[in-house]
Amino acid sequence: MTKIHVAIAILYQDGKFLCQLRDDIPNIRYPGHWGLFGGHLEPGETPEVAVLRELKEEISYAPASVSLFCCDTEADVVRHVFYAQLSADVKDLVLLEGWDMKLLAPSDIRAGKCYSEISRDVRPFGIPHQRILLNFIDSIATVDMK
């Protein structure tokens, strides 16, 4: 089976994590779920270049650099997971893909769901995105988050 490679970003600020409420359309994975920003690698593109490009395309922002956290493999997808501090104010980001975005506390991520002011209801986390974020939170002691 050919694996799909995607690059996603854990962007953090003041102990919270920037999450995207994915569009509620049926032909994408985890429609209407909270997840991380990112997307597919283009042919010949490195995961690091891809995650920076995807961030620019999705929120008109990309950090100066990102660090690799892990590669998460599940069935037919390989997620190259990067992390970086979010230095911009969320209100200055431009949401170009997705339904909503929000800085979420670890308690929201652990709960597996969060309220969206845009959808006006509580939406679940995409399972792999929740797992990746919880692994990151649990490893903060070994990851430099200054």
Residue frames as a rotation matrix with the C-alpha (Angstrom) as fourth column:
MET 1
0.582 0.813 0.000 0.00
0.813 -0.582 0.000 0.00
0.000 0.000 -1.000 0.00
THR 2
-0.306 -0.630 0.714 1.29
0.579 -0.718 -0.386 3.45
0.755 0.295 0.585 -0.91
LYS 3
-0.057 0.222 -0.973 1.45
0.952 -0.280 -0.119 5.73
-0.299 -0.934 -0.196 2.07
ILE 4
0.572 0.277 0.772 0.26
0.455 -0.890 -0.018 9.34
0.683 0.361 -0.635 1.97
HIS 5
-0.365 -0.745 -0.559 2.82
0.923 -0.212 -0.320 11.71
0.120 -0.633 0.765 3.50
VAL 6
0.624 0.542 0.563 1.60
0.389 -0.840 0.378 14.84
0.678 -0.017 -0.735 5.27
ALA 7
-0.628 -0.764 -0.150 3.38
0.581 -0.332 -0.743 17.47
0.518 -0.554 0.652 7.35
ILE 8
0.530 0.842 0.104 1.59
0.474 -0.396 0.786 19.02
0.703 -0.367 -0.609 10.33
ALA 9
-0.459 -0.722 0.518 2.51
0.069 -0.611 -0.789 21.68
0.886 -0.326 0.330 12.88
ILE 10
0.351 0.406 -0.844 2.17
0.919 0.024 0.393 21.93
0.180 -0.914 -0.364 16.63
LEU 11
-0.328 -0.374 0.868 2.18
0.205 -0.925 -0.321 25.68
0.922 0.072 0.380 17.21
TYR 12
0.185 0.342 -0.921 2.21
0.944 0.200 0.263 26.67
0.274 -0.918 -0.286 20.89
GLN 13
-0.389 -0.226 0.893 1.84
0.003 -0.970 -0.244 29.90
0.921 -0.093 0.378 22.83
ASP 14
-0.435 0.164 0.886 1.57
-0.840 -0.430 -0.332 30.44
0.326 -0.888 0.325 26.59
GLY 15
-0.808 0.009 0.589 1.00
-0.344 0.804 -0.485 26.73
-0.478 -0.594 -0.647 27.28
LYS 16
0.303 0.936 0.177 -1.77
-0.215 0.248 -0.945 26.43
-0.928 0.248 0.276 24.68
PHE 17
-0.664 -0.509 0.548 -1.82
0.293 0.498 0.816 24.89
-0.688 0.702 -0.181 21.21
LEU 18
-0.386 0.500 -0.775 -3.20
-0.782 -0.624 -0.014 26.32
-0.490 0.600 0.632 17.97
CYS 19
-0.642 0.270 0.717 -5.80
0.368 0.930 -0.020 23.97
-0.672 0.251 -0.697 16.55
GLN 20
-0.820 0.372 -0.436 -7.93
-0.569 -0.438 0.696 24.06
0.068 0.819 0.570 13.43
LEU 21
-0.076 0.852 0.518 -11.57
-0.162 0.502 -0.850 23.05
-0.984 -0.149 0.100 13.23
ARG 22
-0.890 -0.357 0.285 -11.49
0.170 0.320 0.932 21.19
-0.424 0.878 -0.224 9.94
ASP 23
-0.595 0.690 -0.411 -14.05
-0.796 -0.436 0.420 21.95
0.110 0.577 0.809 7.26
ASP 24
-0.317 0.593 0.740 -17.23
-0.335 0.660 -0.673 19.92
-0.887 -0.461 -0.011 7.63
ILE 25
0.264 0.328 -0.907 -17.07
-0.965 0.087 -0.249 18.32
-0.003 0.941 0.339 4.20
PRO 26
0.789 0.262 0.556 -17.34
-0.412 0.896 0.164 14.54
-0.455 -0.358 0.815 3.80
ASN 27
0.904 -0.415 -0.104 -14.44
0.165 0.563 -0.809 13.91
0.394 0.714 0.578 1.37
ILE 28
0.005 -0.927 0.375 -11.69
-0.581 -0.308 -0.754 14.87
0.814 -0.214 -0.540 3.87
ARG 29
-0.259 -0.165 -0.952 -10.39
0.580 0.762 -0.290 12.93
0.773 -0.627 -0.102 6.85
TYR 30
-0.464 0.128 -0.876 -11.96
0.865 -0.145 -0.480 13.92
-0.188 -0.981 -0.043 10.16
PRO 31
-0.443 0.373 0.815 -14.44
0.335 -0.774 0.537 16.47
0.832 0.511 0.218 8.76
GLY 32
0.434 0.685 0.585 -15.72
-0.223 -0.548 0.806 18.90
0.873 -0.480 -0.085 11.40
HIS 33
0.736 -0.277 -0.618 -13.07
0.661 0.490 0.568 17.73
0.145 -0.827 0.544 13.90
TRP 34
0.819 -0.573 -0.029 -10.35
-0.513 -0.754 0.409 19.69
-0.257 -0.320 -0.912 15.68
GLY 35
0.729 -0.653 0.207 -6.86
0.683 0.716 -0.146 18.98
-0.053 0.248 0.967 14.42
LEU 36
0.041 -0.832 -0.554 -3.50
0.332 -0.512 0.793 20.49
-0.943 -0.216 0.255 13.55
PHE 37
0.710 0.132 -0.692 -2.66
-0.511 -0.580 -0.635 22.69
-0.485 0.804 -0.345 10.59
GLY 38
-0.451 -0.882 0.136 -0.75
-0.428 0.347 0.834 21.11
-0.783 0.318 -0.534 7.70
GLY 39
0.656 0.713 -0.248 -1.22
-0.568 0.249 -0.784 19.01
-0.497 0.656 0.568 4.62
HIS 40
0.864 -0.212 0.456 0.14
0.392 0.852 -0.346 16.80
-0.315 0.478 0.820 1.87
LEU 41
-0.125 -0.953 -0.277 3.72
0.004 -0.280 0.960 16.92
-0.992 0.119 0.038 0.66
GLU 42
0.748 0.233 -0.621 4.09
-0.577 -0.233 -0.783 18.01
-0.327 0.944 -0.039 -2.95
PRO 43
0.882 -0.454 0.129 6.28
0.464 0.786 -0.409 15.82
0.084 0.420 0.904 -5.23
GLY 44
0.118 -0.965 0.235 9.95
0.626 -0.111 -0.772 16.37
0.771 0.238 0.591 -4.37
GLU 45
0.252 0.058 0.966 9.13
-0.464 -0.868 0.174 18.52
0.849 -0.492 -0.192 -1.34
THR 46
-0.746 -0.496 -0.443 10.71
0.187 0.483 -0.855 17.86
0.639 -0.721 -0.268 2.05
PRO 47
0.079 0.806 -0.587 8.38
0.908 0.185 0.376 17.60
0.411 -0.562 -0.717 5.06
GLU 48
-0.312 -0.250 -0.917 9.90
0.734 -0.676 -0.066 20.76
-0.603 -0.694 0.394 6.59
VAL 49
-0.996 -0.019 -0.091 9.31
-0.047 -0.742 0.669 22.81
-0.080 0.670 0.738 3.43
ALA 50
-0.498 0.865 -0.065 5.80
0.408 0.300 0.863 21.35
0.766 0.403 -0.502 3.17
VAL 51
0.017 0.550 -0.835 4.76
1.000 -0.007 0.015 22.29
0.002 -0.835 -0.550 6.71
LEU 52
-0.592 -0.282 -0.755 5.98
0.355 -0.932 0.070 25.87
-0.723 -0.227 0.652 6.27
ARG 53
-0.960 0.280 0.017 4.16
-0.078 -0.324 0.943 26.14
0.269 0.904 0.333 2.91
GLU 54
-0.296 0.901 -0.318 0.95
0.687 0.432 0.584 24.68
0.664 -0.045 -0.747 4.35
LEU 55
-0.179 0.203 -0.963 1.00
0.875 -0.415 -0.251 27.11
-0.451 -0.887 -0.103 7.28
LYS 56
-0.875 -0.160 -0.458 1.36
-0.040 -0.916 0.398 30.06
-0.483 0.367 0.795 4.89
GLU 57
-0.813 0.577 -0.071 -1.51
-0.006 0.114 0.993 28.68
0.582 0.809 -0.090 2.77
GLU 58
-0.169 0.804 -0.570 -3.80
0.743 0.484 0.462 27.95
0.647 -0.346 -0.679 5.72
ILE 59
0.546 0.378 -0.748 -3.19
0.817 -0.440 0.373 30.81
-0.188 -0.814 -0.549 8.20
SER 60
0.723 -0.317 0.613 -0.90
0.184 -0.768 -0.614 33.29
0.666 0.557 -0.497 6.35
TYR 61
0.572 -0.577 0.583 1.82
-0.819 -0.368 0.440 32.66
-0.039 -0.729 -0.683 8.93
ALA 62
0.744 -0.420 -0.520 4.88
0.314 0.906 -0.283 30.47
0.590 0.047 0.806 9.22
PRO 63
0.846 -0.513 -0.146 7.54
0.001 -0.273 0.962 30.51
-0.534 -0.814 -0.230 11.94
ALA 64
0.377 -0.799 -0.469 11.15
-0.919 -0.385 -0.082 31.22
-0.115 0.462 -0.880 10.95
SER 65
-0.601 -0.551 -0.580 11.96
-0.590 0.795 -0.143 27.57
0.540 0.256 -0.802 11.66
VAL 66
0.627 0.750 0.208 10.34
-0.738 0.488 0.466 24.38
0.248 -0.446 0.860 12.91
SER 67
-0.559 -0.759 0.333 11.71
-0.824 0.555 -0.117 21.34
-0.096 -0.340 -0.936 14.75
LEU 68
-0.190 0.458 -0.869 10.78
-0.392 0.776 0.494 17.73
0.900 0.435 0.032 14.03
PHE 69
-0.022 0.277 0.961 8.84
-0.991 0.124 -0.059 16.13
-0.135 -0.953 0.272 16.89
CYS 70
-0.371 -0.058 0.927 8.00
-0.169 0.986 -0.006 12.72
-0.913 -0.159 -0.376 15.41
CYS 71
-0.675 0.336 -0.657 6.73
-0.647 0.160 0.746 10.73
0.356 0.928 0.109 12.47
ASP 72
-0.389 0.674 0.628 3.35
-0.497 0.420 -0.759 9.20
-0.776 -0.607 0.171 13.22
THR 73
-0.840 0.078 -0.537 2.32
-0.457 0.433 0.777 6.29
0.293 0.898 -0.328 10.99
GLU 74
-0.395 0.798 0.456 -1.26
-0.307 0.353 -0.884 5.09
-0.866 -0.489 0.106 10.89
ALA 75
0.457 0.612 0.646 -2.67
0.338 0.552 -0.762 2.76
-0.823 0.567 0.046 8.23
ASP 76
0.399 -0.231 0.888 -2.10
0.917 0.073 -0.393 4.59
0.026 0.970 0.240 4.93
VAL 77
0.783 -0.075 0.617 -0.75
0.059 -0.979 -0.194 7.92
0.619 0.188 -0.763 6.23
VAL 78
-0.043 -0.839 -0.543 2.58
0.982 0.064 -0.176 9.11
0.183 -0.541 0.821 7.59
ARG 79
0.900 0.350 0.261 2.37
0.279 -0.921 0.273 12.36
0.335 -0.173 -0.926 9.54
HIS 80
-0.265 -0.964 -0.003 5.63
0.774 -0.210 -0.598 14.32
0.576 -0.160 0.802 9.81
VAL 81
0.734 0.639 -0.228 4.99
0.613 -0.480 0.628 16.36
0.292 -0.601 -0.744 12.96
PHE 82
-0.389 -0.837 0.384 6.86
0.569 -0.546 -0.615 19.62
0.725 -0.021 0.689 13.58
TYR 83
0.521 0.541 -0.660 6.65
0.853 -0.361 0.378 22.10
-0.034 -0.759 -0.650 16.44
ALA 84
-0.572 -0.639 0.515 7.40
0.589 -0.756 -0.285 25.78
0.571 0.140 0.809 16.90
GLN 85
-0.509 0.368 -0.778 6.41
0.580 -0.521 -0.626 28.68
-0.636 -0.770 0.051 19.06
LEU 86
0.202 0.651 0.731 3.58
0.918 -0.386 0.090 30.80
0.341 0.653 -0.676 17.68
SER 87
-0.665 -0.574 -0.477 4.96
0.706 -0.691 -0.153 34.34
-0.242 -0.439 0.865 17.84
ALA 88
-0.790 0.461 0.405 1.94
-0.075 -0.728 0.682 36.06
0.609 0.508 0.609 16.25
ASP 89
-0.663 0.701 0.264 -1.29
-0.481 -0.128 -0.868 36.98
-0.574 -0.702 0.422 17.99
VAL 90
-0.609 0.474 0.636 -4.07
0.596 0.803 -0.027 34.59
-0.524 0.362 -0.771 16.94
LYS 91
0.420 0.837 -0.351 -6.29
0.376 -0.512 -0.772 37.55
-0.826 0.192 -0.530 15.98
ASP 92
0.109 -0.466 -0.878 -3.63
-0.704 -0.660 0.263 38.53
-0.702 0.590 -0.400 13.41
LEU 93
-0.800 -0.324 0.505 -3.72
0.053 0.800 0.598 35.13
-0.598 0.505 -0.622 11.68
VAL 94
-0.231 0.713 -0.662 -5.88
-0.952 -0.305 0.003 34.77
-0.200 0.631 0.749 8.57
LEU 95
-0.298 0.208 0.932 -7.83
-0.100 0.964 -0.248 31.51
-0.949 -0.167 -0.266 8.48
LEU 96
-0.302 0.095 -0.949 -7.78
-0.932 -0.238 0.273 30.44
-0.200 0.967 0.160 4.83
GLU 97
-0.320 0.243 -0.916 -8.56
-0.316 0.884 0.345 26.75
0.893 0.400 -0.206 5.31
GLY 98
-0.765 0.150 -0.627 -10.82
0.592 0.548 -0.591 25.24
0.255 -0.823 -0.508 7.92
TRP 99
0.178 0.972 0.151 -13.89
0.642 -0.231 0.731 26.39
0.746 -0.033 -0.665 9.80
ASP 100
0.938 0.080 0.338 -12.35
-0.209 -0.648 0.732 27.82
0.277 -0.757 -0.591 12.97
MET 101
-0.013 -0.933 -0.359 -9.04
0.397 0.325 -0.858 28.08
0.918 -0.154 0.366 14.83
LYS 102
0.806 0.321 0.497 -8.33
-0.352 -0.415 0.839 28.47
0.476 -0.851 -0.222 18.49
LEU 103
-0.455 -0.886 0.095 -5.59
-0.549 0.195 -0.813 28.20
0.701 -0.421 -0.575 21.09
LEU 104
0.628 0.717 -0.304 -6.56
-0.269 0.567 0.779 25.18
0.730 -0.407 0.549 23.17
ALA 105
0.096 -0.521 0.848 -5.38
-0.995 -0.043 0.086 24.26
-0.008 -0.853 -0.522 26.66
PRO 106
-0.828 -0.452 -0.333 -4.07
-0.444 0.890 -0.104 20.78
0.343 0.062 -0.937 27.44
SER 107
-0.677 0.639 0.365 -7.32
-0.129 0.385 -0.914 20.16
-0.725 -0.666 -0.178 29.38
ASP 108
0.276 0.762 -0.586 -9.34
-0.787 -0.171 -0.593 20.74
-0.552 0.624 0.553 26.17
ILE 109
-0.158 -0.435 -0.886 -7.09
-0.880 0.469 -0.074 18.34
0.448 0.768 -0.457 24.28
ARG 110
-0.969 -0.194 0.151 -7.33
-0.245 0.814 -0.526 15.69
-0.021 -0.547 -0.837 27.01
ALA 111
-0.284 0.946 0.158 -11.14
-0.373 0.043 -0.927 16.06
-0.883 -0.322 0.340 27.01
GLY 112
-0.708 -0.089 0.700 -11.09
0.496 0.643 0.584 15.18
-0.502 0.761 -0.411 23.30
LYS 113
0.076 0.770 0.634 -13.54
0.946 -0.257 0.198 17.91
0.315 0.584 -0.748 22.36
CYS 114
-0.730 -0.308 -0.611 -13.90
0.500 -0.849 -0.169 21.67
-0.467 -0.429 0.774 22.39
TYR 115
0.391 0.902 -0.183 -16.55
0.607 -0.402 -0.686 24.31
-0.692 0.157 -0.705 21.80
SER 116
-0.697 -0.504 0.510 -16.32
0.716 -0.451 0.533 26.40
-0.038 0.737 0.675 18.63
GLU 117
-0.365 0.538 -0.760 -17.86
0.065 -0.799 -0.598 29.86
-0.929 -0.267 0.257 18.56
ILE 118
-0.706 0.056 -0.706 -18.12
-0.685 -0.309 0.660 29.53
-0.181 0.950 0.256 14.77
SER 119
-0.722 0.445 -0.530 -19.95
0.012 0.774 0.633 26.18
0.691 0.451 -0.565 14.64
ARG 120
-0.239 0.596 0.767 -21.74
-0.877 -0.472 0.093 27.01
0.417 -0.650 0.635 17.93
ASP 121
0.889 0.457 -0.028 -21.32
-0.386 0.781 0.491 23.51
0.246 -0.425 0.871 19.28
VAL 122
0.255 -0.791 0.556 -18.81
-0.640 0.293 0.710 21.15
-0.725 -0.537 -0.432 20.80
ARG 123
0.723 -0.103 -0.684 -16.69
-0.593 0.417 -0.689 19.37
0.356 0.903 0.241 18.22
PRO 124
0.885 -0.401 0.235 -14.48
0.172 0.752 0.636 16.29
-0.432 -0.523 0.735 18.75
PHE 125
0.082 -0.937 -0.339 -10.76
-0.770 -0.276 0.576 16.01
-0.633 0.214 -0.744 18.10
GLY 126
0.592 -0.109 -0.798 -9.48
-0.580 0.630 -0.516 13.92
0.559 0.769 0.310 15.23
ILE 127
0.994 -0.106 0.022 -8.10
0.059 0.705 0.706 10.84
-0.091 -0.701 0.707 16.99
PRO 128
0.355 -0.933 0.061 -4.54
0.884 0.314 -0.346 10.96
0.303 0.177 0.936 15.57
HIS 129
-0.004 -0.339 0.941 -4.26
0.081 -0.938 -0.337 14.70
0.997 0.075 0.032 16.19
GLN 130
0.756 0.312 0.576 -5.36
-0.541 -0.200 0.817 14.31
0.370 -0.929 0.018 19.81
ARG 131
0.889 -0.447 -0.099 -2.91
0.449 0.806 0.385 11.43
-0.092 -0.387 0.918 20.30
ILE 132
0.122 -0.886 0.447 -0.02
0.752 -0.211 -0.625 13.41
0.648 0.412 0.640 18.78
LEU 133
0.151 -0.012 0.988 -0.77
-0.315 -0.948 0.037 16.49
0.937 -0.317 -0.147 20.90
LEU 134
0.925 0.212 0.314 -1.05
-0.361 0.245 0.900 14.43
0.114 -0.946 0.303 24.10
ASN 135
0.628 -0.776 -0.061 2.28
0.775 0.631 -0.045 12.74
0.073 -0.020 0.997 23.32
PHE 136
-0.045 -0.636 0.770 3.81
0.406 -0.716 -0.568 16.19
0.913 0.287 0.291 22.78
ILE 137
0.480 0.306 0.822 2.36
-0.553 -0.622 0.554 17.54
0.682 -0.720 -0.129 26.03
ASP 138
0.996 -0.089 0.023 3.64
0.043 0.679 0.733 14.47
-0.081 -0.729 0.680 27.91
SER 139
0.399 -0.906 0.139 7.12
0.908 0.371 -0.193 14.97
0.124 0.204 0.971 26.42
ILE 140
0.816 -0.030 0.578 7.39
0.054 -0.990 -0.128 18.71
0.576 0.135 -0.806 27.14
ALA 141
0.845 -0.529 0.077 9.92
-0.137 -0.074 0.988 17.96
-0.517 -0.845 -0.135 29.86
THR 142
0.056 -0.866 0.497 12.30
0.569 0.437 0.696 16.75
-0.820 0.244 0.517 27.14
VAL 143
0.097 0.044 0.994 11.33
0.951 -0.300 -0.079 19.27
0.295 0.953 -0.071 24.44
ASP 144
-0.739 -0.441 -0.509 12.58
0.566 -0.816 -0.116 22.85
-0.364 -0.374 0.853 24.56
MET 145
0.105 0.881 0.462 9.47
0.961 -0.209 0.179 25.07
0.254 0.425 -0.869 24.46
LYS 146
-0.161 -0.154 -0.975 10.96
0.618 -0.786 0.023 28.45
-0.770 -0.599 0.222 25.30
